[in-house]
Amino acid sequence: MSNDDQKPKKDVNVSQISLANDKIKGKKTDIQNPELWDFPMNYPMSIIGHEGEHETLLNEVKLILGSQFPDFDLASIQVKPSKTGRFHSARVNLYLTTAEQVNTLYAALDAAKTVRIVM
């Protein structure tokens, strides 16, 4: 039996990531370089959904944005198909005032079942 087999296995919680070189701190959805952000700011964003999730993606994005940005005009969300039509993206332009707003938004989008990637 090797030494590795004798060590108890440790579960890693991705939400508590911290590297020795301090490149990633906190949750994977947190802002990593806050000095690069200039608040308040307009922030365009594309939220790409999983294949075949067009309506569900739009509803989930509306729920997230409506709960976090009460003044956001949900009718301004533009949904566009990819070139092949397999995927859809919800495009929004948000007005952000704090880093915590960004962290909360990305955490909610990361937890959303219909969201594939956010750019």
Steps between C-alpha positions, in 0.01 A plus 500: 500500500646839405503807724226656287266210578544555874409868499134581557334642190410864530202653322578825324238769510531702178339798670802529730773508236823671597834449328842566647577757232177687587374496142163356605343600830157420637227347286564422134236759408664785695684788335868411505649843417276766658751773414413451132134582554386864496163531676240616419501363146291374213566130455392316183462127547405195292349205682512188285259219576516126451374352176121502470447721807388822323183579697627359828821705469306821446272431798791413729699809395193718562458352849865557591526852358158602631590394853844663502431810290143619576535802268627294206268497197443128439354581157846623393643143506591401146494127424690389192568156355850381414595463132393136506190567710602243760561753776349832603652792684328759715673835459464767766662827598511545876591800712728373777599699806695256721722191478258317727227547238723334241590211733136438590391513136768259380427259788129498409574446131749224585230322702237536223427167331436647155816715484793349315746794506505873571710747304 
